[in-house]
Amino acid sequence: MLVKRILSVLVSLLLMGAFYIYAVLQKNDETENLTWLVQEEKITLNSINEIISTDAQSLVNSFSVEAPLPEKILSGKCYDKKYKGKLVHVLEINAENIQIKGVTPAFAAPLIRKTNLRFVNDNVALFGFPLLKAQDNFNTVYLLVTNKAAFSFTISGTDTTPFTELNIVYPNK
């Protein structure tokens, strides 16, 4: 009986050793040494003075990249800020029923994200880009990240009508 147990343990150890050797031999050293890099898009920004305007074109020209904006802007401004030691442009727009904040380059998206948000599962897109939906106590917040910028749309309540009034405004080159 003792001999059977010892033989069972030895056979088990032998099988585990065989599987271990097989696994080590199957390991591909070429794919293990690959380094995955995400290259940040190089956007060169020039320092700007703070621009306060209700003209969408002048605000987008200062922002340097295209932005989804409403036709009628009640107040707006574009200014410089530093994020992680790099220059970024911040765009703030107030319109009827919607507040828009934008930042370029997109890596600075945490600058415009509100705190204390509850994220909601919702399949919503704007101009072909997926939106991340969140809510706080009073508002619905949609977050959008494009190749060059990130935007936050704050809407009172849950009405999505203000999205139908947005147009993409391109900067003059």
SEMIFI-341767 format. One line per field, with one value per residue (C-alpha): residue in three letters; x, y, z. Coordinates in pm, whole numbers, padded with zeros to 5 digits. Last residue first. Example, Ala and Ser with C-alpha at 12.3 -4.5 7.8 and 13.67 -1.06 7.14 Angstrom:
2
vexkol	(SER  ALA) $
x	(01367  01230) $
y	(-00106  -00450) $
z	(00714  00780) $
This chain:
173
vexkol	(LYS  ASN  PRO  TYR  VAL  ILE  ASN  LEU  GLU  THR  PHE  PRO  THR  THR  ASP  THR  GLY  SER  ILE  THR  PHE  SER  PHE  ALA  ALA  LYS  ASN  THR  VAL  LEU  LEU  TYR  VAL  THR  ASN  PHE  ASN  ASP  GLN  ALA  LYS  LEU  LEU  PRO  PHE  GLY  PHE  LEU  ALA  VAL  ASN  ASP  ASN  VAL  PHE  ARG  LEU  ASN  THR  LYS  ARG  ILE  LEU  PRO  ALA  ALA  PHE  ALA  PRO  THR  VAL  GLY  LYS  ILE  GLN  ILE  ASN  GLU  ALA  ASN  ILE  GLU  LEU  VAL  HIS  VAL  LEU  LYS  GLY  LYS  TYR  LYS  LYS  ASP  TYR  CYS  LYS  GLY  SER  LEU  ILE  LYS  GLU  PRO  LEU  PRO  ALA  GLU  VAL  SER  PHE  SER  ASN  VAL  LEU  SER  GLN  ALA  ASP  THR  SER  ILE  ILE  GLU  ASN  ILE  SER  ASN  LEU  THR  ILE  LYS  GLU  GLU  GLN  VAL  LEU  TRP  THR  LEU  ASN  GLU  THR  GLU  ASP  ASN  LYS  GLN  LEU  VAL  ALA  TYR  ILE  TYR  PHE  ALA  GLY  MET  LEU  LEU  LEU  SER  VAL  LEU  VAL  SER  LEU  ILE  ARG  LYS  VAL  LEU  MET) $
x	(-00532  -00880  -01004  -01289  -01633  -01824  -02193  -02406  -02781  -02886  -02672  -02880  -03184  -03025  -03249  -03138  -03132  -02920  -02662  -02286  -02075  -01709  -01462  -01127  -00896  -00676  -00778  -01122  -01233  -01592  -01738  -02110  -02232  -02593  -02678  -02836  -02684  -02406  -02449  -02221  -02228  -01918  -01966  -01854  -01720  -01905  -02014  -02157  -02222  -02447  -02467  -02550  -02414  -02413  -02116  -02181  -01977  -01823  -01548  -01581  -01360  -01213  -00853  -00857  -00866  -00506  -00399  -00645  -00416  -00623  -00890  -01261  -01537  -01894  -02192  -02541  -02902  -02852  -02485  -02176  -01845  -01507  -01198  -00869  -00543  -00255  00113  00308  00452  00206  -00077  -00006  -00287  -00357  -00688  -01007  -01325  -01695  -02020  -02380  -02285  -02552  -02471  -02368  -02012  -01841  -01468  -01200  -00843  -00629  -00821  -00748  -00901  -01187  -01266  -01242  -01476  -01735  -01783  -01918  -01578  -01320  -00969  -00698  -00362  -00218  00090  00155  00062  00245  00046  00255  00031  00144  00292  00154  00431  00414  00755  00812  01053  00801  00705  01056  01118  00831  00751  00663  00978  00894  00540  00665  00920  00642  00411  00685  00766  00399  00383  00699  00571  00241  00424  00644  00342  00157  00469  00501  00132  00155  00465  00281  00000) $
y	(07736  07848  07624  07382  07407  07081  07149  07096  07166  06800  06752  07012  06777  06514  06588  06397  06674  06981  06900  06896  06811  06725  06723  06566  06668  06551  06197  06238  06181  06250  06264  06312  06457  06442  06691  06734  06489  06370  06159  05986  05892  05800  05904  05701  05895  05887  06251  06195  05845  05695  05335  05377  05213  05484  05624  05786  06106  06240  06436  06628  06553  06858  06839  06457  06486  06614  06328  06465  06746  06966  07032  07093  07203  07237  07357  07287  07405  07741  07789  07814  07724  07657  07569  07467  07466  07252  07325  07038  06993  06725  06960  07330  07567  07803  07978  07969  08142  08129  08294  08276  08075  08029  07782  07508  07375  07047  07130  07128  07192  07502  07620  07980  07923  07738  08042  08283  08063  08015  08389  08448  08566  08563  08476  08423  08492  08212  07992  07799  07436  07166  06847  06533  06231  06020  05691  05393  05147  04774  04624  04284  04066  03790  03767  03664  03436  03203  02970  02622  02465  02602  02462  02115  02116  02205  01938  01673  01788  01766  01415  01302  01453  01266  00940  00983  01056  00751  00531  00646  00577  00231  00144  00243  00000) $
z	(-04126  -04026  -03745  -03811  -03649  -03614  -03560  -03250  -03240  -03232  -02923  -02733  -02760  -02536  -02235  -01925  -01665  -01728  -01994  -01945  -02250  -02187  -02473  -02555  -02838  -03125  -03211  -03057  -02697  -02594  -02243  -02186  -01857  -01738  -01470  -01126  -00877  -01108  -01417  -01665  -02032  -02232  -02592  -02892  -03191  -03523  -03513  -03163  -03036  -02769  -02650  -02281  -01968  -01703  -01514  -01178  -01148  -00829  -01008  -01331  -01629  -01802  -01681  -01695  -02078  -02097  -02323  -02582  -02695  -02676  -02415  -02441  -02209  -02329  -02127  -02260  -02210  -02389  -02451  -02236  -02397  -02235  -02443  -02283  -02477  -02353  -02288  -02137  -01788  -01686  -01781  -01824  -01918  -02202  -02269  -02475  -02372  -02443  -02354  -02480  -02788  -03056  -03333  -03092  -03098  -03186  -03204  -03470  -03361  -03285  -02973  -03078  -03422  -03252  -03034  -03329  -03536  -03261  -03200  -02847  -02728  -02452  -02571  -02310  -02467  -02669  -02645  -02962  -02980  -03168  -03184  -03195  -03169  -02879  -02983  -02803  -02742  -02696  -02644  -02795  -02595  -02525  -02889  -02995  -02696  -02787  -02499  -02629  -02482  -02139  -02158  -02263  -01979  -01731  -01874  -01836  -01481  -01383  -01532  -01344  -01020  -01059  -01144  -00836  -00612  -00746  -00701  -00338  -00279  -00438  -00228  00088  00000) $
